[in-house]
């Protein structure tokens, strides 16, 4: 709290500039500043209270920001406030005016303020500081508005202006003091602007949703409105009303007043409970398949109760996917098993409690005791992780209703109630909605409309949706970022050659997917005079162009990875680097980072060296072209000879890896062939991998392992590494049971035992069985992650059976590789270090973002493939294909169609249809429908077609053709949720281990 002790001293403004004066530009000449002291009481970590006294400068020359002001000699930075503000056509205040919002309005009504209609807004330093302390994302959005010259937002440094700075009074709270500071600034502005020589005086209007603040403002003669009052007064823009955030739940609750949920405990009680062990803190993860079930991943090191199941509406208690929640464990006799039922929230009646209870009873169907898992209930929310959600409006069936339900594209997010007058316009559109709150007596959260993205099903709209939904940064690179690119024409200088080897004479070539422009690796192999061979992996030297800490580096770190969609690439770095200066194209000089081994003909490494280099690739080949050269007896040029040597060594390296226990897994991968004019998919085929795919992969893996060892030896505390944790034994249950049903044994004691048993799991009568087992094994795996060596002690990469691993070979498309390049540069003396590179805590934070971005990129890629698969089947009518069962559920089977890499869930219970007799056996596992039993890996035949009845969630419909179900035609209407199991063909998919 601020004390009352103050000392004042006049000083020359030219000699000392005010701290934190922000946008206030100092007047040239003899403007004076006043020095005052501010006293705070601060509690130390040890609990002691200390008095802190800070100098605080007050000035007279901070400009008001109004373009037409003749009183302020200094001009504001940026566009400032317009000389003749239009007033946006308000019927409450038709004259020219500026708006001045308080803190809560800025925090909660950002969507309104971002609208192009809202201009000429004064943002006080008091308000901006409070927003910064309370919400970093909102603060960034406000700063962006201030920086946008078309918005005419002006940041006024009221805390350093002599006439607007106030001190906290005895007994006054910080909030009350800040509210008073805002009112003082409004009064000052109105007095100040009265003296302008305009024909029509400009008024400053306070916008506040705080009842007390508004009442005091009106008592003091200040014009003040709530946000709703002002927005509704803009009669020319009625659509803005839809964007008002419902910050109070009053008046927005269901009229019935029913209490659906228990009360959330206050944060203080939650923190006490977590400290004492009564409650557990974790991340809430909703189920995609069952809206009445979620899991909470408990934070901390305790292995026990790491994952807690939550079932039923009351126990879910208004938590939303990715919220940080407090959970109370239930007694053991109340524990439940993870549900095998697929349930979707398709109710049209918000008060249909009986329907909810009936569904919850389905979840509690009898299960064996060994299936029970720790179960809990959400008792409070520690941190909301709400974001804007993409989806579609489910228009109310009540005529002229304003209240409608919004259905998010992400099935893990609950439906949201919004009020809008644009329902007719928004129907069939993809829109963005934000959640404002979720009261106890509301089945769904309340929210508001933010933005219309376009027609559902439109290719550009759907691409925008999947990028937004997966939080993929995809805005064009800013001028600040582009300013750090090299000036063209660019060439290699003598300075560049200082710490480099000139390797342009080597026969280097690259091998990539067709159409690849961001070539970040190339290879060479040559015989040495001593009879050994030299093998080189040459990687684009991206870190030469991206220097630590500049805007280009920060943007690349934020993006984390390039995202490859079916028809679009979202680059991590600007195109000048990704497709030109860093791309190792043939017949041009390029800067590289080389890893060079001397090997014998048994592929045993005798020497390893790392060097910055200059190379000139002799050929840029596709996998097919490289394979053709290797196989063609008539080709014996230097490039082909090099490829044959590389291929021979790669086969030996792969054999050794597999003998050491490395896994060879499988996932069905497809490739689209696009129409050259419409860009719609006209063919969909599973990809065929060639020897050359494996050849390149082996040397990339070897380079990554060699670099990992080098940087860890040099920097044991802050090497950026990549690990793949061993899956918990329970992950393999489904695989072991499925194999057992086909009289096969899968051992999972170690990666080596798993690899060997997969190799032996063959069936002459069923050749595809081994591929299915490997696909299922892939599903059992954990996610590989980046980590800092000083923050972890488990380095092992389970899938590669390697004690240490990193990513070095794709710096054009992965930021992790750029950091690894910087570490390696320092290790070999080719570059200097910088503080962040040797700060393990900052490196750990960076790894967290990289892991998140990598995961989101994978999801976005899969979503893109799924969308293009739907486009493909849209014109195909009904397609009949063979399929194999991957999983059985209590009321459905999940099938895989190898030809298309397509996966779908066939339901055997249909709404408004008689239910067939179902018998689910978890131990086998199997599902009996009437008299037909389905096992994992059984072959079935299905008809495939696109079901576009739900525009929001278009899906592939599968009709079971064989075997036929006796006693009931369940195949008449079974629909499916579908996905395509692969990612689109992207640059070096081979390295995503």
Secondary structure as UniProt FT lines:
FT   STRAND          9..12
FT   TURN            13..15
FT   TURN            19..20
FT   TURN            22..23
FT   STRAND          32..43
FT   TURN            45..46
FT   STRAND          49..59
FT   TURN            67..68
FT   TURN            83..84
FT   HELIX           87..89
FT   STRAND          97..101
FT   HELIX           103..108
FT   HELIX           110..113
FT   TURN            116..117
FT   STRAND          121..124
FT   HELIX           125..134
FT   HELIX           136..147
FT   TURN            149..151
FT   STRAND          153..156
FT   HELIX           158..160
FT   TURN            162..164
FT   TURN            170..171
FT   HELIX           174..194
FT   STRAND          203..207
FT   HELIX           211..219
FT   TURN            220..221
FT   STRAND          224..225
FT   HELIX           227..232
FT   HELIX           235..243
FT   TURN            250..251
FT   TURN            255..256
FT   HELIX           267..276
FT   STRAND          280..286
FT   TURN            291..292
FT   STRAND          293..298
FT   TURN            304..305
FT   STRAND          307..311
FT   HELIX           313..316
FT   TURN            317..318
FT   TURN            321..322
FT   STRAND          324..329
FT   HELIX           332..334
FT   STRAND          336..337
FT   TURN            350..351
FT   HELIX           353..363
FT   HELIX           369..371
FT   STRAND          372..373
FT   STRAND          375..383
FT   STRAND          389..394
FT   TURN            399..400
FT   STRAND          403..408
FT   TURN            411..412
FT   STRAND          416..419
FT   HELIX           423..426
FT   TURN            427..428
FT   STRAND          429..437
FT   TURN            440..441
FT   STRAND          445..455
FT   TURN            456..457
FT   HELIX           459..469
FT   TURN            470..471
FT   HELIX           479..482
FT   TURN            483..484
FT   TURN            494..499
FT   STRAND          500..502
FT   TURN            504..505
FT   STRAND          509..512
FT   TURN            514..515
FT   STRAND          521..527
FT   TURN            529..530
FT   STRAND          533..540
FT   HELIX           542..544
FT   TURN            548..549
FT   HELIX           551..559
FT   STRAND          563..564
FT   STRAND          569..570
FT   HELIX           575..576
FT   HELIX           577..581
FT   STRAND          589..599
FT   TURN            601..602
FT   STRAND          605..617
FT   STRAND          619..622
FT   HELIX           623..631
FT   TURN            633..634
FT   HELIX           638..659
FT   TURN            660..661
FT   STRAND          670..674
FT   TURN            676..678
FT   STRAND          681..686
FT   HELIX           691..714
FT   STRAND          720..724
FT   HELIX           729..732
FT   HELIX           733..740
FT   TURN            741..743
FT   HELIX           751..760
FT   TURN            764..765
FT   TURN            767..768
FT   HELIX           769..780
FT   STRAND          785..788
FT   HELIX           789..791
FT   TURN            798..801
FT   TURN            811..813
FT   HELIX           815..827
FT   TURN            828..829
FT   HELIX           835..838
FT   HELIX           840..874
FT   TURN            875..876
FT   STRAND          879..888
FT   STRAND          892..897
FT   TURN            898..901
FT   STRAND          902..907
FT   TURN            911..912
FT   STRAND          918..921
FT   TURN            922..925
FT   STRAND          926..929
FT   TURN            930..931
FT   STRAND          932..935
FT   TURN            936..937
FT   STRAND          939..947
FT   TURN            952..953
FT   STRAND          955..962
FT   TURN            966..967
FT   HELIX           970..972
FT   STRAND          978..980
FT   TURN            987..988
FT   HELIX           989..991
//
